[in-house]
Amino acid sequence: MNDEITYQCDRCGEEIVVPIDLSQGEHQDYVEDCPVCCHPNRIRFRVDDRGRAFDVDAELDGC
């Protein structure tokens, strides 16, 4: 089981590693501030039946 995902901040381009909580479901969609530039990124990913995250997507959140 992979308990981390990696995304690239859509604002500063930094590669960010974040922990994931698989108990929150197979499809997750949430907003997290980039720890480097502080801009909010909308993170979306799915988890396969073996507990591995895939289809990770991040984009700037419009809030």
C-alpha positions as CSV (number, residue, x, y, z in Angstrom):
1,M,0.0,0.0,0.0
2,N,1.3,3.4,-1.0
3,D,0.4,6.1,1.6
4,E,1.9,9.0,-0.3
5,I,1.3,10.8,-3.6
6,T,3.5,13.3,-5.4
7,Y,2.1,16.2,-7.4
8,Q,3.7,19.2,-9.1
9,C,2.4,22.6,-7.9
10,D,0.7,24.3,-10.7
11,R,2.0,27.7,-9.6
12,C,5.7,27.3,-8.6
13,G,6.4,23.9,-10.2
14,E,7.8,22.4,-7.1
15,E,7.3,18.6,-6.7
16,I,5.3,18.0,-3.5
17,V,4.9,14.7,-1.6
18,V,1.8,14.5,0.6
19,P,0.5,11.7,2.8
20,I,-2.9,10.2,1.8
21,D,-5.6,8.7,4.1
22,L,-7.0,5.6,2.2
23,S,-9.8,5.4,4.7
24,Q,-11.3,8.5,3.0
25,G,-12.3,6.5,-0.1
26,E,-11.1,5.4,-3.4
27,H,-11.7,8.8,-5.1
28,Q,-10.5,11.9,-3.3
29,D,-10.7,15.5,-4.2
30,Y,-9.4,18.2,-1.8
31,V,-7.5,21.5,-1.7
32,E,-4.1,21.8,-0.1
33,D,-1.8,24.8,0.1
34,C,1.6,24.3,-1.5
35,P,4.2,24.3,1.3
36,V,6.6,26.3,-0.9
37,C,4.6,29.1,-2.4
38,C,1.4,28.8,-0.3
39,H,-1.0,28.8,-3.3
40,P,-3.9,26.4,-3.0
41,N,-3.8,23.3,-5.3
42,R,-6.8,21.1,-5.9
43,I,-5.6,17.6,-5.6
44,R,-7.5,14.7,-7.2
45,F,-6.6,11.0,-7.3
46,R,-8.0,7.5,-7.4
47,V,-6.9,4.4,-5.6
48,D,-6.8,1.0,-7.3
49,D,-8.0,-2.2,-5.7
50,R,-4.4,-2.9,-4.5
51,G,-4.3,0.3,-2.5
52,R,-2.1,2.2,-4.9
53,A,-2.8,5.8,-5.9
54,F,-3.0,6.6,-9.6
55,D,-4.4,9.3,-11.9
56,V,-3.0,12.0,-9.6
57,D,-4.0,15.5,-10.8
58,A,-3.3,18.9,-9.3
59,E,-4.3,22.4,-10.5
60,L,-4.5,25.8,-8.9
61,D,-7.7,26.2,-7.0
62,G,-9.8,29.3,-7.9
63,C,-10.6,30.3,-4.3
